[in-house]
Amino acid sequence: MQGLKVLVTRPEPENALTCQALTALGTSPISLPMLEIQETTDPTARAALRTQLYNLDLYRFVIFVSKNAARIGSELIDECWPMLPVNINWLGIGQGTTQTLQELHIPALSNPGNNTETMLDWLKPVKMRGEKVLIVRGCGGRPDLAKALEERGAIVDHLELYKRHMPQYTAQTFLFLDHPDVIWATSGESVANLTTYVEQFAPNLKDTVLFVPSERVAQQAKSLHWNQVICAHGADDQRLISATQQHLGR
């Protein structure tokens, strides 16, 4: 991967960390976040979140959908629980989220799935019937996880900690963008936002190899007329690196 130009579309602060990892491998990362994360700061809203977290011990499963959910969620949990409640299964979707939880001293189980779909395969109906589940996420996240868990008989609540926004870029951003060899997009929303800009300012980027985290997002990218889409089977750096190396080694 020496000298490879990788366009990284993660939101911050994860984008900077991924770029550091790529630099250490000798690549030339290009930072262009396609999501902005705005943490809930309104005092009334944060008080409501803390009130919800005081009932954390009522849940059997707590699922964090992203690194940002893990990072922001752990801070709030620390405010409400000097010692973590027991008998909770802490889960992160993806190896990166799981690792973030563990680094923040939340004992997440060894990752049962690299995306929502594989986690649902792991959470068999017999495990979930009648169990209370808290999904920690951003406002207005995908409904698939909650719907599938409820179909398995679980009782699902959400803890929504942040909003996602589309960053504002101009034509000049893409005019001076160093043309990447590959692109990493780690969510369907990132692919959608990137597509909006590319179609407006840099349509030739549609021919660049696009790495995505799941088959669902791969199908989405193909429907948006990206010409070379590769599923990395995970959004964490290591899986994206491995998928990129495998592609280059063909």
C-alpha positions as CSV (number, residue, x, y, z in Angstrom):
1,M,0.0,0.0,0.0
2,Q,3.1,2.2,-0.1
3,G,2.1,5.6,-1.6
4,L,-1.5,4.6,-2.1
5,K,-3.9,7.6,-2.0
6,V,-6.9,6.7,0.2
7,L,-9.9,9.1,0.5
8,V,-11.2,8.7,4.1
9,T,-14.8,9.8,4.6
10,R,-15.3,8.9,8.3
11,P,-16.6,11.6,10.7
12,E,-14.2,13.2,13.1
13,P,-12.5,12.3,15.4
14,E,-12.4,8.8,13.9
15,N,-11.2,10.3,10.5
16,A,-8.0,11.6,12.0
17,L,-7.2,8.3,13.7
18,T,-7.8,6.4,10.5
19,C,-5.5,8.8,8.6
20,Q,-2.8,8.3,11.2
21,A,-3.1,4.5,10.9
22,L,-2.8,4.8,7.1
23,T,0.2,7.1,7.3
24,A,2.0,4.6,9.4
25,L,1.5,2.1,6.6
26,G,3.1,4.4,4.1
27,T,-0.1,5.4,2.3
28,S,-1.2,9.0,1.6
29,P,-4.6,9.5,3.2
30,I,-6.9,12.2,2.0
31,S,-9.3,13.4,4.7
32,L,-12.8,14.3,3.5
33,P,-15.5,13.5,6.2
34,M,-18.9,12.9,4.8
35,L,-20.7,13.2,8.2
36,E,-20.5,15.7,11.0
37,I,-21.4,14.5,14.5
38,Q,-23.1,17.1,16.7
39,E,-23.4,15.9,20.3
40,T,-26.5,16.8,22.2
41,T,-25.6,19.8,24.4
42,D,-28.9,21.3,25.4
43,P,-29.1,21.1,29.2
44,T,-32.8,19.9,29.2
45,A,-32.1,17.2,26.6
46,R,-29.0,16.0,28.5
47,A,-30.9,15.9,31.7
48,A,-33.5,13.7,30.0
49,L,-30.7,11.4,28.8
50,R,-29.3,11.1,32.3
51,T,-32.8,10.3,33.6
52,Q,-33.0,7.5,31.1
53,L,-29.6,6.2,32.0
54,Y,-30.5,6.0,35.7
55,N,-32.6,3.0,34.6
56,L,-29.7,1.3,32.9
57,D,-29.7,-1.6,35.2
58,L,-33.1,-2.6,33.9
59,Y,-31.6,-3.6,30.5
60,R,-30.2,-7.0,29.6
61,F,-28.5,-5.8,26.4
62,V,-27.0,-2.4,25.6
63,I,-25.9,-2.1,22.0
64,F,-23.7,0.8,20.7
65,V,-24.0,1.3,17.0
66,S,-20.8,3.3,16.4
67,K,-17.6,4.6,17.8
68,N,-19.3,7.9,18.5
69,A,-22.1,6.2,20.3
70,A,-19.6,4.4,22.4
71,R,-17.5,7.5,23.1
72,I,-20.4,9.8,24.0
73,G,-22.4,7.1,25.7
74,S,-19.6,6.1,28.0
75,E,-19.1,9.7,29.1
76,L,-22.8,9.9,30.1
77,I,-22.8,6.5,31.7
78,D,-19.8,7.6,33.9
79,E,-21.8,10.6,35.0
80,C,-24.7,8.4,36.2
81,W,-23.0,5.2,37.3
82,P,-19.7,5.4,39.2
83,M,-19.7,1.6,39.0
84,L,-21.2,-0.1,36.0
85,P,-24.4,-2.1,36.7
86,V,-24.0,-5.9,36.6
87,N,-25.7,-8.5,34.4
88,I,-25.7,-6.4,31.3
89,N,-24.4,-7.7,27.9
90,W,-22.5,-4.8,26.4
91,L,-22.3,-5.0,22.6
92,G,-20.7,-2.9,19.9
93,I,-21.5,-3.2,16.3
94,G,-18.2,-3.6,14.5
95,Q,-14.7,-4.3,15.9
96,G,-13.9,-0.6,16.1
97,T,-16.9,0.1,18.3
98,T,-16.1,-2.9,20.5
99,Q,-12.5,-1.9,20.9
100,T,-13.6,1.7,21.7
101,L,-15.9,0.4,24.5
102,Q,-13.2,-1.8,25.9
103,E,-10.7,1.1,25.9
104,L,-13.3,3.1,27.8
105,H,-13.6,0.3,30.4
106,I,-17.0,-0.9,29.3
107,P,-16.6,-4.8,29.1
108,A,-18.0,-5.3,25.6
109,L,-18.3,-8.9,24.5
110,S,-15.9,-10.1,21.9
111,N,-17.5,-8.8,18.8
112,P,-20.4,-11.0,17.7
113,G,-20.8,-9.2,14.4
114,N,-19.1,-6.7,12.1
115,N,-22.3,-5.1,11.1
116,T,-26.0,-5.0,12.1
117,E,-26.9,-8.0,10.0
118,T,-24.3,-10.3,11.4
119,M,-25.0,-9.2,15.0
120,L,-28.7,-10.1,14.4
121,D,-27.7,-13.5,13.2
122,W,-25.8,-13.9,16.6
123,L,-28.7,-12.6,18.6
124,K,-31.0,-15.6,18.1
125,P,-34.7,-15.3,19.0
126,V,-34.3,-17.6,22.0
127,K,-31.8,-15.1,23.5
128,M,-34.0,-12.1,23.1
129,R,-37.5,-13.1,24.0
130,G,-38.8,-10.8,26.7
131,E,-35.4,-9.1,27.2
132,K,-35.0,-5.4,27.5
133,V,-32.6,-3.8,25.0
134,L,-31.2,-0.3,24.9
135,I,-29.8,0.9,21.5
136,V,-27.3,3.7,21.9
137,R,-27.1,5.7,18.6
138,G,-27.6,9.1,16.9
139,C,-31.0,10.7,16.3
140,G,-33.0,9.1,13.6
141,G,-30.7,6.1,13.0
142,R,-31.7,3.1,10.9
143,P,-34.7,1.3,12.2
144,D,-33.6,-2.2,11.1
145,L,-31.9,-3.3,14.3
146,A,-34.8,-2.3,16.6
147,K,-37.4,-3.8,14.3
148,A,-35.6,-7.1,14.0
149,L,-35.0,-7.3,17.7
150,E,-38.7,-6.6,18.4
151,E,-39.6,-9.4,15.9
152,R,-37.5,-11.7,18.1
153,G,-39.6,-10.7,21.1
154,A,-37.3,-8.1,22.7
155,I,-38.4,-4.8,24.3
156,V,-36.4,-2.1,22.7
157,D,-35.6,1.5,23.8
158,H,-33.3,4.1,22.2
159,L,-30.7,6.4,23.7
160,E,-30.1,9.1,21.1
161,L,-27.0,11.1,21.8
162,Y,-26.1,13.1,18.7
163,K,-27.2,14.3,15.4
164,R,-25.5,13.6,12.0
165,H,-25.1,16.4,9.5
166,M,-23.9,16.6,5.9
167,P,-20.7,18.6,5.8
168,Q,-20.7,21.7,3.6
169,Y,-18.2,21.6,0.8
170,T,-17.9,23.7,-2.4
171,A,-16.8,23.0,-5.9
172,Q,-13.3,24.3,-5.0
173,T,-12.9,21.5,-2.5
174,F,-13.2,18.9,-5.2
175,L,-11.3,21.0,-7.8
176,F,-8.1,20.9,-5.6
177,L,-8.8,17.3,-4.3
178,D,-5.9,15.0,-5.0
179,H,-7.4,12.2,-7.1
180,P,-7.6,9.1,-4.8
181,D,-6.7,5.6,-5.8
182,V,-9.4,4.2,-3.5
183,I,-12.2,5.5,-1.3
184,W,-13.3,4.3,2.1
185,A,-16.9,5.0,3.0
186,T,-18.0,3.4,6.3
187,S,-21.8,3.9,6.3
188,G,-24.7,4.2,3.9
189,E,-25.2,7.8,4.9
190,S,-21.6,8.6,4.0
191,V,-22.0,6.9,0.6
192,A,-25.2,9.0,0.0
193,N,-23.6,12.3,1.0
194,L,-20.4,11.5,-1.0
195,T,-22.5,10.7,-4.1
196,T,-24.3,14.0,-3.8
197,Y,-21.1,15.9,-4.0
198,V,-19.4,13.7,-6.6
199,E,-22.3,13.9,-9.0
200,Q,-22.3,17.7,-8.7
201,F,-18.5,18.4,-8.7
202,A,-16.4,15.4,-9.6
203,P,-18.4,12.7,-11.5
204,N,-15.1,11.0,-12.6
205,L,-14.7,9.8,-9.0
206,K,-17.5,7.3,-9.7
207,D,-14.9,5.1,-11.4
208,T,-12.7,5.0,-8.3
209,V,-12.7,1.7,-6.2
210,L,-15.1,2.3,-3.3
211,F,-14.8,0.1,-0.2
212,V,-17.9,-0.2,2.0
213,P,-18.6,-2.1,5.3
214,S,-21.5,-4.4,4.3
215,E,-23.3,-6.0,1.4
216,R,-26.3,-3.7,2.2
217,V,-24.2,-0.6,1.7
218,A,-22.5,-2.2,-1.4
219,Q,-25.9,-2.6,-3.0
220,Q,-26.8,0.9,-2.1
221,A,-23.6,2.2,-3.7
222,K,-24.2,0.1,-6.9
223,S,-27.7,1.5,-7.1
224,L,-26.1,5.0,-7.0
225,H,-24.0,4.0,-10.0
226,W,-20.6,3.6,-8.4
227,N,-18.7,1.4,-10.9
228,Q,-16.3,-0.5,-8.6
229,V,-17.7,-1.4,-5.2
230,I,-15.9,-3.8,-2.8
231,C,-17.4,-5.0,0.5
232,A,-14.8,-5.1,3.3
233,H,-17.2,-7.0,5.7
234,G,-16.7,-4.4,8.5
235,A,-16.1,-0.7,9.0
236,D,-13.0,-1.0,11.3
237,D,-9.6,0.1,9.9
238,Q,-8.2,-3.5,9.9
239,R,-10.9,-4.9,7.8
240,L,-10.7,-2.0,5.3
241,I,-6.9,-2.3,5.2
242,S,-7.1,-6.1,4.6
243,A,-9.7,-5.7,1.9
244,T,-7.6,-3.0,0.2
245,Q,-4.5,-5.1,0.4
246,Q,-6.4,-8.1,-1.0
247,H,-7.7,-6.0,-3.9
248,L,-4.2,-4.6,-4.7
249,G,-2.7,-8.1,-4.6
250,R,-5.1,-9.5,-7.3
